[in-house]
Amino acid sequence: MSLLVTGTIGIDTVETPTGKVDGVLGGSAAYFAVAASLLAPVRLVGVVGDDLPPRFLEVFKNRSIDTAGLEIRRGAKTFQWHGKYLDDINERETLRTDLNVVGEAPPRIPDSFRDSRFLFLANTHPAIQRRFIGQLAGPRLVVCDTMNLWIDGFRDDLLQTLAAVHGVVLNDGEARMLAGEKNLVRAGRAILGLGPQFAVIKKGEHGAMLVTPDELFVLPAIPCADVVDPTGAGDSFAGGMMGYLAATGRTDVEAVKTGLAYGTCIASITIEGYSLDALRAAERQALDARLVQLRNLVKFE
Amino acid sequence: MSLLVTGTIGIDTVETPTGKVDGVLGGSAAYFAVAASLLAPVRLVGVVGDDLPPRFLEVFKNRSIDTAGLEIRRGAKTFQWHGKYLDDINERETLRTDLNVVGEAPPRIPDSFRDSRFLFLANTHPAIQRRFIGQLAGPRLVVCDTMNLWIDGFRDDLLQTLAAVHGVVLNDGEARMLAGEKNLVRAGRAILGLGPQFAVIKKGEHGAMLVTPDELFVLPAIPCADVVDPTGAGDSFAGGMMGYLAATGRTDVEAVKTGLAYGTCIASITIEGYSLDALRAAERQALDARLVQLRNLVKFE
């Protein structure tokens, strides 16, 4: 079934303990779309400035990604992010964020996309996320991401958005902050009390946990001896999860679990290269092989 | 097959965000022995002072724990530890450690225990660990724990011990410190280069990873909404693992994986009470039920 993603497409500068890339493709919707397109057709909604090098958009071509919702706004500048991973590559600091066009009027969902049944709202202002939901005719599954900025400063807006989605994907620190609760199980359950039917808590190198009213499900990350660049791991994780659900047309808990498994596998590919290098080079076959690897990783007699 | 454990039996004072217990039973060998005894008979070797309240030893009675190797040394004082868990209960600080009798001459392995085939050397000075190995007739599987104190200050001694064991169990911080490597997969593999055939890296609330020359195996911890006291989780984890191996008489990698699963389950019981309260109350049936829970926790279509 049709899968729509809204989020950022940006220009990243990334420093790691072993290297640096300057002015490369990034952004939540870019990672999500390429990841999800390994499993299902994707409709991309976002806005960039006319400073974005046209070659950056090549990554969406020759894939099942419909870019009819990608606006290139004249005279505007593209979202930029500069981050640095510390000696422990699981920790990072943001050195600079220039919202640019992302701080202006949001893009519109094209009429041809309004019948989308699966919707992923990557991290942005919760009021804008809500407006996107309202532009769809009748989505079957709406899942949003969020971040500390909105949890801290726009809580009322975020609560309204959480009441309007079926699921939420966020990292462990954000879950604790949103729920005001250190214990992750309790935090997850508190978040369900805000509206969503399920919460997916991403724990970086430690994997991810699914919390539903009746169940807990946990998967470790696939261990990686050579993490090149963790940027986009969380967004491609969400892409894998939503891609699997859209491909199967399912929204039941068992399907969400398998979605987490696909997300785990795709994230493990993303971190093996800078920017979208490893992700864009991956094929469905490699993803399926990694799913076998994940099954074996947690399998005991 | 016969399982022998050497380690501390101590008097703990533990503070958590929600409570405090003062002067309760603790120590690596106490947690290990009670945990392992759910699966296999255990031979306990350790030394305490004559200040240890006799009721503390009640925990070993009416279980398959042979205390012939437990020395009560006259005029000596028992090992004491005072720890405090922080607001995030996964972090703790040690407020005081009094080695007392543990800093004096180590206990001897009784003649009747010398034919033990499975040996677990809980954390102590690596030279003492090595002497224990030498006292056994021909152990089939020797596994040791260690800690930052020995990694940092007695590295040569520790390297000699690691060259003499089949497996090592240590936490993530210790693995990184021992290997001088931030990445856990690389750290585990570097540790294998020091001698052991396998390394089990404990990650607290995030579970545990098994590293062998050919394989990686990862299990999450069973999520717990009400962690009362994490003390002894790692030692009872090791007890569950070694108890399973001794009970089955196996030392192959698949058995070690199942051992990790049992260890994961027992640790999840231990943290539900202060000191050994929850662990000692557990029965084999409860452990088997938790194994089913763990299987379901990571199961996807």
Interface residues (C-beta under 8 A of the other chain):
Chain A: D87 D88 I89 K182 N183 L184 V185 R186 R189 K203 E205 H206 G207 M209 L216 F217 V218 L219 P220 P223 C224 A225 D226 V227 E254 A255 K257 T258 L260 A261 L297 V298 K299 F300 E301
Chain B: D87 D88 I89 K182 N183 L184 V185 R186 R189 K203 E205 H206 G207 M209 L216 F217 V218 L219 P220 P223 C224 A225 D226 V227 E254 A255 K257 T258 L260 A261 L297 V298 K299 F300 E301
